[in-house]
Amino acid sequence: MPELSEPDTAVHASFLAAMKEFEAEGRTGDGSMIGRDLATWSGRWHEPGAFAAYVAAVRADVLEETPRPRGHVPCTTLWWTEDGEWLGRLAIRHRLNRLMLEFAGHIGYDVRPSARRRGHGTAMLRAALPAAHRMGIEAVLVTCDDDNDASRRIIEHCGGRFEDQRGKKLRYWIDTAAA
């Protein structure tokens, strides 16, 4: 059964295969966390030492003092895995600043292309809600592009209440205590 877990070097091979799938979609440098990581790390994370450094950097992002891109906040990243297979990632941003409030929300997630349409996105978001609640976040903001019907359905299946649309972003709130 798939589960959320802390990033770990044990899934190196399947992680690399998943990143190749995201690259084939044109995600490199697309402004998402996956796109940023592809642009920054893809030339070197095939090396075990570089992948270990990447995992350490992702895990360190939970700390307030960790350097991060302008406008980004501390974030807990969890990986969705099953039997050593990397299926996706989910980020819980610890607070909202202006950028997160308008664009990204508290939670962002990606499911590798070959694992889509199997309920992983819904299960992953649902599994993250209690974790966000333990972090003291009573309601999470989750956003998606207005043309991303799959993500909109995931958010709604997890209890998302539509607030508004800002530009291309649909904005939903989910109560974490009910999860």
MODELLER restraints for C-alpha pairs under 7 A, 6 or more apart:
rsr = mdl.restraints
at = mdl.atoms
rsr.add(forms.Gaussian(group=physical.xy_distance, feature=features.Distance(at['CA:1:A'], at['CA:82:A']), mean=5.99, stdev=0.5))
rsr.add(forms.Gaussian(group=physical.xy_distance, feature=features.Distance(at['CA:2:A'], at['CA:80:A']), mean=6.40, stdev=0.5))
rsr.add(forms.Gaussian(group=physical.xy_distance, feature=features.Distance(at['CA:2:A'], at['CA:81:A']), mean=5.32, stdev=0.5))
rsr.add(forms.Gaussian(group=physical.xy_distance, feature=features.Distance(at['CA:2:A'], at['CA:82:A']), mean=4.33, stdev=0.5))
rsr.add(forms.Gaussian(group=physical.xy_distance, feature=features.Distance(at['CA:3:A'], at['CA:80:A']), mean=5.44, stdev=0.5))
rsr.add(forms.Gaussian(group=physical.xy_distance, feature=features.Distance(at['CA:3:A'], at['CA:81:A']), mean=5.65, stdev=0.5))
rsr.add(forms.Gaussian(group=physical.xy_distance, feature=features.Distance(at['CA:3:A'], at['CA:82:A']), mean=6.54, stdev=0.5))
rsr.add(forms.Gaussian(group=physical.xy_distance, feature=features.Distance(at['CA:4:A'], at['CA:78:A']), mean=5.74, stdev=0.5))
rsr.add(forms.Gaussian(group=physical.xy_distance, feature=features.Distance(at['CA:4:A'], at['CA:79:A']), mean=5.38, stdev=0.5))
rsr.add(forms.Gaussian(group=physical.xy_distance, feature=features.Distance(at['CA:4:A'], at['CA:80:A']), mean=4.62, stdev=0.5))
rsr.add(forms.Gaussian(group=physical.xy_distance, feature=features.Distance(at['CA:4:A'], at['CA:81:A']), mean=6.60, stdev=0.5))
rsr.add(forms.Gaussian(group=physical.xy_distance, feature=features.Distance(at['CA:4:A'], at['CA:124:A']), mean=6.99, stdev=0.5))
rsr.add(forms.Gaussian(group=physical.xy_distance, feature=features.Distance(at['CA:5:A'], at['CA:78:A']), mean=5.32, stdev=0.5))
rsr.add(forms.Gaussian(group=physical.xy_distance, feature=features.Distance(at['CA:5:A'], at['CA:79:A']), mean=5.32, stdev=0.5))
rsr.add(forms.Gaussian(group=physical.xy_distance, feature=features.Distance(at['CA:5:A'], at['CA:80:A']), mean=6.53, stdev=0.5))
rsr.add(forms.Gaussian(group=physical.xy_distance, feature=features.Distance(at['CA:6:A'], at['CA:78:A']), mean=4.98, stdev=0.5))
rsr.add(forms.Gaussian(group=physical.xy_distance, feature=features.Distance(at['CA:6:A'], at['CA:79:A']), mean=6.09, stdev=0.5))
rsr.add(forms.Gaussian(group=physical.xy_distance, feature=features.Distance(at['CA:7:A'], at['CA:55:A']), mean=5.97, stdev=0.5))
rsr.add(forms.Gaussian(group=physical.xy_distance, feature=features.Distance(at['CA:7:A'], at['CA:59:A']), mean=6.78, stdev=0.5))
rsr.add(forms.Gaussian(group=physical.xy_distance, feature=features.Distance(at['CA:7:A'], at['CA:78:A']), mean=6.07, stdev=0.5))
rsr.add(forms.Gaussian(group=physical.xy_distance, feature=features.Distance(at['CA:7:A'], at['CA:79:A']), mean=5.72, stdev=0.5))
rsr.add(forms.Gaussian(group=physical.xy_distance, feature=features.Distance(at['CA:8:A'], at['CA:55:A']), mean=6.40, stdev=0.5))
rsr.add(forms.Gaussian(group=physical.xy_distance, feature=features.Distance(at['CA:9:A'], at['CA:51:A']), mean=6.99, stdev=0.5))
rsr.add(forms.Gaussian(group=physical.xy_distance, feature=features.Distance(at['CA:9:A'], at['CA:52:A']), mean=6.07, stdev=0.5))
rsr.add(forms.Gaussian(group=physical.xy_distance, feature=features.Distance(at['CA:9:A'], at['CA:55:A']), mean=6.76, stdev=0.5))
rsr.add(forms.Gaussian(group=physical.xy_distance, feature=features.Distance(at['CA:11:A'], at['CA:84:A']), mean=5.58, stdev=0.5))
rsr.add(forms.Gaussian(group=physical.xy_distance, feature=features.Distance(at['CA:11:A'], at['CA:85:A']), mean=6.17, stdev=0.5))
rsr.add(forms.Gaussian(group=physical.xy_distance, feature=features.Distance(at['CA:11:A'], at['CA:86:A']), mean=6.08, stdev=0.5))
rsr.add(forms.Gaussian(group=physical.xy_distance, feature=features.Distance(at['CA:14:A'], at['CA:85:A']), mean=5.54, stdev=0.5))
rsr.add(forms.Gaussian(group=physical.xy_distance, feature=features.Distance(at['CA:14:A'], at['CA:86:A']), mean=5.42, stdev=0.5))
rsr.add(forms.Gaussian(group=physical.xy_distance, feature=features.Distance(at['CA:15:A'], at['CA:86:A']), mean=5.36, stdev=0.5))
rsr.add(forms.Gaussian(group=physical.xy_distance, feature=features.Distance(at['CA:18:A'], at['CA:112:A']), mean=5.64, stdev=0.5))
rsr.add(forms.Gaussian(group=physical.xy_distance, feature=features.Distance(at['CA:21:A'], at['CA:112:A']), mean=6.87, stdev=0.5))
rsr.add(forms.Gaussian(group=physical.xy_distance, feature=features.Distance(at['CA:21:A'], at['CA:113:A']), mean=6.25, stdev=0.5))
rsr.add(forms.Gaussian(group=physical.xy_distance, feature=features.Distance(at['CA:22:A'], at['CA:112:A']), mean=6.85, stdev=0.5))
rsr.add(forms.Gaussian(group=physical.xy_distance, feature=features.Distance(at['CA:22:A'], at['CA:113:A']), mean=6.97, stdev=0.5))
rsr.add(forms.Gaussian(group=physical.xy_distance, feature=features.Distance(at['CA:27:A'], at['CA:35:A']), mean=5.00, stdev=0.5))
rsr.add(forms.Gaussian(group=physical.xy_distance, feature=features.Distance(at['CA:28:A'], at['CA:35:A']), mean=4.28, stdev=0.5))
rsr.add(forms.Gaussian(group=physical.xy_distance, feature=features.Distance(at['CA:28:A'], at['CA:36:A']), mean=6.74, stdev=0.5))
rsr.add(forms.Gaussian(group=physical.xy_distance, feature=features.Distance(at['CA:28:A'], at['CA:38:A']), mean=5.26, stdev=0.5))
rsr.add(forms.Gaussian(group=physical.xy_distance, feature=features.Distance(at['CA:28:A'], at['CA:39:A']), mean=5.47, stdev=0.5))
rsr.add(forms.Gaussian(group=physical.xy_distance, feature=features.Distance(at['CA:29:A'], at['CA:35:A']), mean=4.35, stdev=0.5))
rsr.add(forms.Gaussian(group=physical.xy_distance, feature=features.Distance(at['CA:29:A'], at['CA:36:A']), mean=5.23, stdev=0.5))
rsr.add(forms.Gaussian(group=physical.xy_distance, feature=features.Distance(at['CA:29:A'], at['CA:38:A']), mean=6.91, stdev=0.5))
rsr.add(forms.Gaussian(group=physical.xy_distance, feature=features.Distance(at['CA:29:A'], at['CA:39:A']), mean=5.44, stdev=0.5))
rsr.add(forms.Gaussian(group=physical.xy_distance, feature=features.Distance(at['CA:44:A'], at['CA:50:A']), mean=6.09, stdev=0.5))
rsr.add(forms.Gaussian(group=physical.xy_distance, feature=features.Distance(at['CA:45:A'], at['CA:51:A']), mean=4.46, stdev=0.5))
rsr.add(forms.Gaussian(group=physical.xy_distance, feature=features.Distance(at['CA:58:A'], at['CA:77:A']), mean=6.76, stdev=0.5))
rsr.add(forms.Gaussian(group=physical.xy_distance, feature=features.Distance(at['CA:59:A'], at['CA:77:A']), mean=6.94, stdev=0.5))
rsr.add(forms.Gaussian(group=physical.xy_distance, feature=features.Distance(at['CA:60:A'], at['CA:66:A']), mean=6.50, stdev=0.5))
rsr.add(forms.Gaussian(group=physical.xy_distance, feature=features.Distance(at['CA:61:A'], at['CA:74:A']), mean=5.64, stdev=0.5))
rsr.add(forms.Gaussian(group=physical.xy_distance, feature=features.Distance(at['CA:61:A'], at['CA:75:A']), mean=5.56, stdev=0.5))
rsr.add(forms.Gaussian(group=physical.xy_distance, feature=features.Distance(at['CA:61:A'], at['CA:76:A']), mean=6.69, stdev=0.5))
rsr.add(forms.Gaussian(group=physical.xy_distance, feature=features.Distance(at['CA:62:A'], at['CA:74:A']), mean=4.98, stdev=0.5))
rsr.add(forms.Gaussian(group=physical.xy_distance, feature=features.Distance(at['CA:62:A'], at['CA:75:A']), mean=4.84, stdev=0.5))
rsr.add(forms.Gaussian(group=physical.xy_distance, feature=features.Distance(at['CA:62:A'], at['CA:76:A']), mean=5.14, stdev=0.5))
rsr.add(forms.Gaussian(group=physical.xy_distance, feature=features.Distance(at['CA:63:A'], at['CA:74:A']), mean=6.05, stdev=0.5))
rsr.add(forms.Gaussian(group=physical.xy_distance, feature=features.Distance(at['CA:64:A'], at['CA:74:A']), mean=5.65, stdev=0.5))
rsr.add(forms.Gaussian(group=physical.xy_distance, feature=features.Distance(at['CA:71:A'], at['CA:99:A']), mean=6.28, stdev=0.5))
rsr.add(forms.Gaussian(group=physical.xy_distance, feature=features.Distance(at['CA:73:A'], at['CA:93:A']), mean=6.45, stdev=0.5))
rsr.add(forms.Gaussian(group=physical.xy_distance, feature=features.Distance(at['CA:73:A'], at['CA:94:A']), mean=6.86, stdev=0.5))
rsr.add(forms.Gaussian(group=physical.xy_distance, feature=features.Distance(at['CA:73:A'], at['CA:95:A']), mean=6.83, stdev=0.5))
rsr.add(forms.Gaussian(group=physical.xy_distance, feature=features.Distance(at['CA:74:A'], at['CA:93:A']), mean=6.06, stdev=0.5))
rsr.add(forms.Gaussian(group=physical.xy_distance, feature=features.Distance(at['CA:74:A'], at['CA:94:A']), mean=5.72, stdev=0.5))
rsr.add(forms.Gaussian(group=physical.xy_distance, feature=features.Distance(at['CA:75:A'], at['CA:91:A']), mean=6.31, stdev=0.5))
rsr.add(forms.Gaussian(group=physical.xy_distance, feature=features.Distance(at['CA:75:A'], at['CA:92:A']), mean=5.48, stdev=0.5))
rsr.add(forms.Gaussian(group=physical.xy_distance, feature=features.Distance(at['CA:75:A'], at['CA:93:A']), mean=4.28, stdev=0.5))
rsr.add(forms.Gaussian(group=physical.xy_distance, feature=features.Distance(at['CA:75:A'], at['CA:94:A']), mean=5.60, stdev=0.5))
rsr.add(forms.Gaussian(group=physical.xy_distance, feature=features.Distance(at['CA:76:A'], at['CA:91:A']), mean=5.60, stdev=0.5))
rsr.add(forms.Gaussian(group=physical.xy_distance, feature=features.Distance(at['CA:76:A'], at['CA:92:A']), mean=5.12, stdev=0.5))
rsr.add(forms.Gaussian(group=physical.xy_distance, feature=features.Distance(at['CA:76:A'], at['CA:93:A']), mean=6.44, stdev=0.5))
rsr.add(forms.Gaussian(group=physical.xy_distance, feature=features.Distance(at['CA:77:A'], at['CA:89:A']), mean=6.94, stdev=0.5))
rsr.add(forms.Gaussian(group=physical.xy_distance, feature=features.Distance(at['CA:77:A'], at['CA:90:A']), mean=5.67, stdev=0.5))
rsr.add(forms.Gaussian(group=physical.xy_distance, feature=features.Distance(at['CA:77:A'], at['CA:91:A']), mean=4.29, stdev=0.5))
rsr.add(forms.Gaussian(group=physical.xy_distance, feature=features.Distance(at['CA:77:A'], at['CA:92:A']), mean=6.33, stdev=0.5))
rsr.add(forms.Gaussian(group=physical.xy_distance, feature=features.Distance(at['CA:78:A'], at['CA:89:A']), mean=5.74, stdev=0.5))
rsr.add(forms.Gaussian(group=physical.xy_distance, feature=features.Distance(at['CA:78:A'], at['CA:90:A']), mean=5.30, stdev=0.5))
rsr.add(forms.Gaussian(group=physical.xy_distance, feature=features.Distance(at['CA:78:A'], at['CA:91:A']), mean=6.30, stdev=0.5))
rsr.add(forms.Gaussian(group=physical.xy_distance, feature=features.Distance(at['CA:79:A'], at['CA:88:A']), mean=5.84, stdev=0.5))
rsr.add(forms.Gaussian(group=physical.xy_distance, feature=features.Distance(at['CA:79:A'], at['CA:89:A']), mean=4.36, stdev=0.5))
rsr.add(forms.Gaussian(group=physical.xy_distance, feature=features.Distance(at['CA:79:A'], at['CA:90:A']), mean=6.29, stdev=0.5))
rsr.add(forms.Gaussian(group=physical.xy_distance, feature=features.Distance(at['CA:80:A'], at['CA:86:A']), mean=6.27, stdev=0.5))
rsr.add(forms.Gaussian(group=physical.xy_distance, feature=features.Distance(at['CA:80:A'], at['CA:87:A']), mean=5.42, stdev=0.5))
rsr.add(forms.Gaussian(group=physical.xy_distance, feature=features.Distance(at['CA:80:A'], at['CA:88:A']), mean=4.91, stdev=0.5))
rsr.add(forms.Gaussian(group=physical.xy_distance, feature=features.Distance(at['CA:80:A'], at['CA:89:A']), mean=5.61, stdev=0.5))
rsr.add(forms.Gaussian(group=physical.xy_distance, feature=features.Distance(at['CA:80:A'], at['CA:124:A']), mean=6.82, stdev=0.5))
rsr.add(forms.Gaussian(group=physical.xy_distance, feature=features.Distance(at['CA:81:A'], at['CA:87:A']), mean=5.37, stdev=0.5))
rsr.add(forms.Gaussian(group=physical.xy_distance, feature=features.Distance(at['CA:87:A'], at['CA:111:A']), mean=5.98, stdev=0.5))
rsr.add(forms.Gaussian(group=physical.xy_distance, feature=features.Distance(at['CA:87:A'], at['CA:112:A']), mean=5.65, stdev=0.5))
rsr.add(forms.Gaussian(group=physical.xy_distance, feature=features.Distance(at['CA:87:A'], at['CA:115:A']), mean=6.31, stdev=0.5))
rsr.add(forms.Gaussian(group=physical.xy_distance, feature=features.Distance(at['CA:88:A'], at['CA:110:A']), mean=5.43, stdev=0.5))
rsr.add(forms.Gaussian(group=physical.xy_distance, feature=features.Distance(at['CA:88:A'], at['CA:111:A']), mean=4.25, stdev=0.5))
rsr.add(forms.Gaussian(group=physical.xy_distance, feature=features.Distance(at['CA:88:A'], at['CA:112:A']), mean=5.53, stdev=0.5))
rsr.add(forms.Gaussian(group=physical.xy_distance, feature=features.Distance(at['CA:89:A'], at['CA:109:A']), mean=5.60, stdev=0.5))
rsr.add(forms.Gaussian(group=physical.xy_distance, feature=features.Distance(at['CA:89:A'], at['CA:110:A']), mean=5.46, stdev=0.5))
rsr.add(forms.Gaussian(group=physical.xy_distance, feature=features.Distance(at['CA:89:A'], at['CA:111:A']), mean=6.69, stdev=0.5))
rsr.add(forms.Gaussian(group=physical.xy_distance, feature=features.Distance(at['CA:90:A'], at['CA:107:A']), mean=6.95, stdev=0.5))
rsr.add(forms.Gaussian(group=physical.xy_distance, feature=features.Distance(at['CA:90:A'], at['CA:108:A']), mean=5.69, stdev=0.5))
rsr.add(forms.Gaussian(group=physical.xy_distance, feature=features.Distance(at['CA:90:A'], at['CA:109:A']), mean=4.18, stdev=0.5))
rsr.add(forms.Gaussian(group=physical.xy_distance, feature=features.Distance(at['CA:90:A'], at['CA:110:A']), mean=6.53, stdev=0.5))
rsr.add(forms.Gaussian(group=physical.xy_distance, feature=features.Distance(at['CA:91:A'], at['CA:107:A']), mean=5.46, stdev=0.5))
rsr.add(forms.Gaussian(group=physical.xy_distance, feature=features.Distance(at['CA:91:A'], at['CA:108:A']), mean=5.25, stdev=0.5))
rsr.add(forms.Gaussian(group=physical.xy_distance, feature=features.Distance(at['CA:91:A'], at['CA:109:A']), mean=6.26, stdev=0.5))
rsr.add(forms.Gaussian(group=physical.xy_distance, feature=features.Distance(at['CA:92:A'], at['CA:106:A']), mean=5.56, stdev=0.5))
rsr.add(forms.Gaussian(group=physical.xy_distance, feature=features.Distance(at['CA:92:A'], at['CA:107:A']), mean=4.67, stdev=0.5))
rsr.add(forms.Gaussian(group=physical.xy_distance, feature=features.Distance(at['CA:92:A'], at['CA:108:A']), mean=6.90, stdev=0.5))
rsr.add(forms.Gaussian(group=physical.xy_distance, feature=features.Distance(at['CA:92:A'], at['CA:132:A']), mean=6.87, stdev=0.5))
rsr.add(forms.Gaussian(group=physical.xy_distance, feature=features.Distance(at['CA:93:A'], at['CA:106:A']), mean=4.73, stdev=0.5))
rsr.add(forms.Gaussian(group=physical.xy_distance, feature=features.Distance(at['CA:93:A'], at['CA:107:A']), mean=6.15, stdev=0.5))
rsr.add(forms.Gaussian(group=physical.xy_distance, feature=features.Distance(at['CA:94:A'], at['CA:106:A']), mean=6.94, stdev=0.5))
rsr.add(forms.Gaussian(group=physical.xy_distance, feature=features.Distance(at['CA:95:A'], at['CA:106:A']), mean=6.78, stdev=0.5))
rsr.add(forms.Gaussian(group=physical.xy_distance, feature=features.Distance(at['CA:96:A'], at['CA:105:A']), mean=6.84, stdev=0.5))
rsr.add(forms.Gaussian(group=physical.xy_distance, feature=features.Distance(at['CA:96:A'], at['CA:106:A']), mean=6.65, stdev=0.5))
rsr.add(forms.Gaussian(group=physical.xy_distance, feature=features.Distance(at['CA:100:A'], at['CA:106:A']), mean=6.97, stdev=0.5))
rsr.add(forms.Gaussian(group=physical.xy_distance, feature=features.Distance(at['CA:103:A'], at['CA:169:A']), mean=6.68, stdev=0.5))
rsr.add(forms.Gaussian(group=physical.xy_distance, feature=features.Distance(at['CA:104:A'], at['CA:143:A']), mean=6.09, stdev=0.5))
rsr.add(forms.Gaussian(group=physical.xy_distance, feature=features.Distance(at['CA:105:A'], at['CA:141:A']), mean=4.73, stdev=0.5))
rsr.add(forms.Gaussian(group=physical.xy_distance, feature=features.Distance(at['CA:105:A'], at['CA:142:A']), mean=4.96, stdev=0.5))
rsr.add(forms.Gaussian(group=physical.xy_distance, feature=features.Distance(at['CA:105:A'], at['CA:143:A']), mean=5.82, stdev=0.5))
rsr.add(forms.Gaussian(group=physical.xy_distance, feature=features.Distance(at['CA:106:A'], at['CA:140:A']), mean=5.55, stdev=0.5))
rsr.add(forms.Gaussian(group=physical.xy_distance, feature=features.Distance(at['CA:106:A'], at['CA:141:A']), mean=5.19, stdev=0.5))
rsr.add(forms.Gaussian(group=physical.xy_distance, feature=features.Distance(at['CA:106:A'], at['CA:142:A']), mean=6.06, stdev=0.5))
rsr.add(forms.Gaussian(group=physical.xy_distance, feature=features.Distance(at['CA:107:A'], at['CA:141:A']), mean=6.91, stdev=0.5))
rsr.add(forms.Gaussian(group=physical.xy_distance, feature=features.Distance(at['CA:107:A'], at['CA:142:A']), mean=5.57, stdev=0.5))
rsr.add(forms.Gaussian(group=physical.xy_distance, feature=features.Distance(at['CA:111:A'], at['CA:121:A']), mean=6.36, stdev=0.5))
rsr.add(forms.Gaussian(group=physical.xy_distance, feature=features.Distance(at['CA:121:A'], at['CA:154:A']), mean=6.40, stdev=0.5))
rsr.add(forms.Gaussian(group=physical.xy_distance, feature=features.Distance(at['CA:122:A'], at['CA:154:A']), mean=4.95, stdev=0.5))
rsr.add(forms.Gaussian(group=physical.xy_distance, feature=features.Distance(at['CA:122:A'], at['CA:157:A']), mean=6.96, stdev=0.5))
rsr.add(forms.Gaussian(group=physical.xy_distance, feature=features.Distance(at['CA:122:A'], at['CA:158:A']), mean=6.72, stdev=0.5))
rsr.add(forms.Gaussian(group=physical.xy_distance, feature=features.Distance(at['CA:126:A'], at['CA:158:A']), mean=5.93, stdev=0.5))
rsr.add(forms.Gaussian(group=physical.xy_distance, feature=features.Distance(at['CA:129:A'], at['CA:176:A']), mean=5.11, stdev=0.5))
rsr.add(forms.Gaussian(group=physical.xy_distance, feature=features.Distance(at['CA:129:A'], at['CA:179:A']), mean=5.97, stdev=0.5))
rsr.add(forms.Gaussian(group=physical.xy_distance, feature=features.Distance(at['CA:130:A'], at['CA:176:A']), mean=6.10, stdev=0.5))
rsr.add(forms.Gaussian(group=physical.xy_distance, feature=features.Distance(at['CA:130:A'], at['CA:179:A']), mean=5.97, stdev=0.5))
rsr.add(forms.Gaussian(group=physical.xy_distance, feature=features.Distance(at['CA:132:A'], at['CA:176:A']), mean=6.77, stdev=0.5))
rsr.add(forms.Gaussian(group=physical.xy_distance, feature=features.Distance(at['CA:133:A'], at['CA:176:A']), mean=5.27, stdev=0.5))
rsr.add(forms.Gaussian(group=physical.xy_distance, feature=features.Distance(at['CA:133:A'], at['CA:177:A']), mean=6.27, stdev=0.5))
rsr.add(forms.Gaussian(group=physical.xy_distance, feature=features.Distance(at['CA:138:A'], at['CA:175:A']), mean=6.08, stdev=0.5))
rsr.add(forms.Gaussian(group=physical.xy_distance, feature=features.Distance(at['CA:138:A'], at['CA:176:A']), mean=5.38, stdev=0.5))
rsr.add(forms.Gaussian(group=physical.xy_distance, feature=features.Distance(at['CA:138:A'], at['CA:177:A']), mean=6.38, stdev=0.5))
rsr.add(forms.Gaussian(group=physical.xy_distance, feature=features.Distance(at['CA:139:A'], at['CA:173:A']), mean=6.24, stdev=0.5))
rsr.add(forms.Gaussian(group=physical.xy_distance, feature=features.Distance(at['CA:139:A'], at['CA:174:A']), mean=5.31, stdev=0.5))
rsr.add(forms.Gaussian(group=physical.xy_distance, feature=features.Distance(at['CA:139:A'], at['CA:175:A']), mean=4.29, stdev=0.5))
rsr.add(forms.Gaussian(group=physical.xy_distance, feature=features.Distance(at['CA:139:A'], at['CA:176:A']), mean=5.33, stdev=0.5))
rsr.add(forms.Gaussian(group=physical.xy_distance, feature=features.Distance(at['CA:140:A'], at['CA:173:A']), mean=5.51, stdev=0.5))
rsr.add(forms.Gaussian(group=physical.xy_distance, feature=features.Distance(at['CA:140:A'], at['CA:174:A']), mean=5.30, stdev=0.5))
rsr.add(forms.Gaussian(group=physical.xy_distance, feature=features.Distance(at['CA:140:A'], at['CA:175:A']), mean=6.56, stdev=0.5))
rsr.add(forms.Gaussian(group=physical.xy_distance, feature=features.Distance(at['CA:140:A'], at['CA:176:A']), mean=6.88, stdev=0.5))
rsr.add(forms.Gaussian(group=physical.xy_distance, feature=features.Distance(at['CA:141:A'], at['CA:171:A']), mean=6.83, stdev=0.5))
rsr.add(forms.Gaussian(group=physical.xy_distance, feature=features.Distance(at['CA:141:A'], at['CA:172:A']), mean=5.68, stdev=0.5))
rsr.add(forms.Gaussian(group=physical.xy_distance, feature=features.Distance(at['CA:141:A'], at['CA:173:A']), mean=4.63, stdev=0.5))
rsr.add(forms.Gaussian(group=physical.xy_distance, feature=features.Distance(at['CA:141:A'], at['CA:174:A']), mean=6.62, stdev=0.5))
rsr.add(forms.Gaussian(group=physical.xy_distance, feature=features.Distance(at['CA:142:A'], at['CA:171:A']), mean=6.15, stdev=0.5))
rsr.add(forms.Gaussian(group=physical.xy_distance, feature=features.Distance(at['CA:142:A'], at['CA:172:A']), mean=5.32, stdev=0.5))
rsr.add(forms.Gaussian(group=physical.xy_distance, feature=features.Distance(at['CA:142:A'], at['CA:173:A']), mean=6.26, stdev=0.5))
rsr.add(forms.Gaussian(group=physical.xy_distance, feature=features.Distance(at['CA:143:A'], at['CA:169:A']), mean=6.17, stdev=0.5))
rsr.add(forms.Gaussian(group=physical.xy_distance, feature=features.Distance(at['CA:143:A'], at['CA:170:A']), mean=5.48, stdev=0.5))
rsr.add(forms.Gaussian(group=physical.xy_distance, feature=features.Distance(at['CA:143:A'], at['CA:171:A']), mean=4.64, stdev=0.5))
rsr.add(forms.Gaussian(group=physical.xy_distance, feature=features.Distance(at['CA:143:A'], at['CA:172:A']), mean=6.09, stdev=0.5))
rsr.add(forms.Gaussian(group=physical.xy_distance, feature=features.Distance(at['CA:144:A'], at['CA:151:A']), mean=6.28, stdev=0.5))
rsr.add(forms.Gaussian(group=physical.xy_distance, feature=features.Distance(at['CA:144:A'], at['CA:152:A']), mean=6.43, stdev=0.5))
rsr.add(forms.Gaussian(group=physical.xy_distance, feature=features.Distance(at['CA:144:A'], at['CA:169:A']), mean=5.52, stdev=0.5))
rsr.add(forms.Gaussian(group=physical.xy_distance, feature=features.Distance(at['CA:144:A'], at['CA:170:A']), mean=5.43, stdev=0.5))
rsr.add(forms.Gaussian(group=physical.xy_distance, feature=features.Distance(at['CA:144:A'], at['CA:171:A']), mean=6.98, stdev=0.5))
rsr.add(forms.Gaussian(group=physical.xy_distance, feature=features.Distance(at['CA:145:A'], at['CA:168:A']), mean=5.44, stdev=0.5))
rsr.add(forms.Gaussian(group=physical.xy_distance, feature=features.Distance(at['CA:145:A'], at['CA:169:A']), mean=4.67, stdev=0.5))
rsr.add(forms.Gaussian(group=physical.xy_distance, feature=features.Distance(at['CA:145:A'], at['CA:170:A']), mean=6.05, stdev=0.5))
rsr.add(forms.Gaussian(group=physical.xy_distance, feature=features.Distance(at['CA:146:A'], at['CA:168:A']), mean=5.37, stdev=0.5))
rsr.add(forms.Gaussian(group=physical.xy_distance, feature=features.Distance(at['CA:146:A'], at['CA:169:A']), mean=5.68, stdev=0.5))
rsr.add(forms.Gaussian(group=physical.xy_distance, feature=features.Distance(at['CA:146:A'], at['CA:170:A']), mean=5.68, stdev=0.5))
rsr.add(forms.Gaussian(group=physical.xy_distance, feature=features.Distance(at['CA:159:A'], at['CA:174:A']), mean=5.74, stdev=0.5))
rsr.add(forms.Gaussian(group=physical.xy_distance, feature=features.Distance(at['CA:160:A'], at['CA:172:A']), mean=5.22, stdev=0.5))
rsr.add(forms.Gaussian(group=physical.xy_distance, feature=features.Distance(at['CA:160:A'], at['CA:173:A']), mean=5.26, stdev=0.5))
rsr.add(forms.Gaussian(group=physical.xy_distance, feature=features.Distance(at['CA:160:A'], at['CA:174:A']), mean=4.73, stdev=0.5))
rsr.add(forms.Gaussian(group=physical.xy_distance, feature=features.Distance(at['CA:161:A'], at['CA:172:A']), mean=5.08, stdev=0.5))
rsr.add(forms.Gaussian(group=physical.xy_distance, feature=features.Distance(at['CA:161:A'], at['CA:173:A']), mean=5.20, stdev=0.5))
rsr.add(forms.Gaussian(group=physical.xy_distance, feature=features.Distance(at['CA:161:A'], at['CA:174:A']), mean=6.38, stdev=0.5))
rsr.add(forms.Gaussian(group=physical.xy_distance, feature=features.Distance(at['CA:162:A'], at['CA:171:A']), mean=5.99, stdev=0.5))
rsr.add(forms.Gaussian(group=physical.xy_distance, feature=features.Distance(at['CA:162:A'], at['CA:172:A']), mean=4.40, stdev=0.5))
rsr.add(forms.Gaussian(group=physical.xy_distance, feature=features.Distance(at['CA:162:A'], at['CA:173:A']), mean=6.68, stdev=0.5))
rsr.add(forms.Gaussian(group=physical.xy_distance, feature=features.Distance(at['CA:163:A'], at['CA:171:A']), mean=5.60, stdev=0.5))
rsr.add(forms.Gaussian(group=physical.xy_distance, feature=features.Distance(at['CA:163:A'], at['CA:172:A']), mean=5.47, stdev=0.5))
rsr.add(forms.Gaussian(group=physical.xy_distance, feature=features.Distance(at['CA:164:A'], at['CA:170:A']), mean=6.13, stdev=0.5))
rsr.add(forms.Gaussian(group=physical.xy_distance, feature=features.Distance(at['CA:164:A'], at['CA:171:A']), mean=5.49, stdev=0.5))
rsr.add(forms.Gaussian(group=physical.xy_distance, feature=features.Distance(at['CA:165:A'], at['CA:171:A']), mean=5.93, stdev=0.5))
